[in-house]
Amino acid sequence: MAVGLLTSSARGAIVLALDTATPAVTAGIVRRLDSAGHVDVLAERVTVDARAHAERITPNVLEALAEAGLTVADLDAVVVGCGPGPFTGLRVGMATAAAYGHALGIPVHGVCSLDAIGVRTAGDTLVVTDARRREVYWARYRDGIRIEGPAVNAPADVDPGTAQAVAGSPEHAALFDLPRREPIYPTAAGLIAAVADWSVDPSPLVPLYLRRPDAKSLVERGQPVILDALTVADAARCAQLEACLFPGDDPWPAAAFGRELAAKYTHYVAARTADTLVGYAGISRLGRKPPFEYEVHTIGVDPAYQGQGIGRRLLAKLLDFADGGVVYLEVRTDNAAAIALYRGAGFVKVGLRRRYYRVSGADAYTMRREAR
């Protein structure tokens, strides 16, 4: 079980810091030097694009790890901003953080994203970020400690109180007659500093929406997910998603996807929005003579697009290829969501493979779907 107390060596705990509650997509690798809050930011990637949270979060993580000279196996914990923020962007960071924590068996600490800005301020400071609908998310801080908020209001309805300065979104900070201060977005160091207590088990991640979400499904937003053939041109994107979805379980590199796609008896399916690969799945035929059996090799869906039935659709396409034959697969014993998906498609557990995943040492169930 992942616990809050970090037991890394004298090198200091290595923490992945993530935030997608604002237009900035922040991913940083930070070394915690001591319990007094001293840190060393080893690498940080920030992309400011309110429409690119899902596309940039994984590349930003991988680039930061590469710059720091580390791999996901070196991570001791994850910290993620839990808002307040718009639903669609916010869940990208939270889902990604949860995926890393689950796969690596490390604690995931959720913090208020406004705190990741406010904790770096001095004196009485108002922090504001974009809440859309001509409103702002806001909170007030005194020497880095939150004393009011978070809340969401129209700027005219926000009382700065005793605030002597304003930090956060430049566009919205300009609406207040106060001197402006940095930071303008959550930083990796700020996210680390916002963790209240590293010595206890972190609470479950809870998003701070502060109002009903604006989010719509991909179809409602005019972005239907299309299933078609996975191609070699998709290999790099597949490898990015693998690194996010299965960081502790020897994720496939792009070359592995290339080999799979070139194999004679494999079948791979892609799930795409208009311009983004958001899921993939593959199956292979076993044996040279009928009746053939089949083995599901992989199914992956970008965390930002999970919960919309994409995995179920991909699995259905693989089963269509099997054409009623017996189908096998392996799944981590602690992956409850995937197990439920497979059970719903008619798979049953038929075996247990100890330490099936080489890097993490996690166990796997073998599941089988009988011929139809």
Secondary structure, 3 states (H helix, E strand, C coil): CCCCCCCCCCCCEEEEEEECCCCEEEEEEEEECCCCCCEEEEEEEEEECCCCHHHHHHHHHHHHHHHHCCCHHHCCEEEEECCCCCHHHHHHHHHHHHHHHHHHCCCEEEECHHHHHHCCCCCEEEEEEEEECCEEEEEEEECCEEEEEEEEECHHHCCCCCCCEEEECHHHHCCCCCCEECCCCCCHHHHHHCCCCCCCCCCCCCCCCCCCCCCCCCCCCCCCCEEEECCHHHHHHHHHHHHHHCCCCCCCCHHHHHHHHHCCCEEEEEEECCCCEEEEEEEEEECCCCCCEEEEEEEEECHHHCCCCHHHHHHHHHHHHHCCCEEEEEEECCCHHHHHHHHHCCCEEEEEECCCCCCCCCCEEEEEECCC
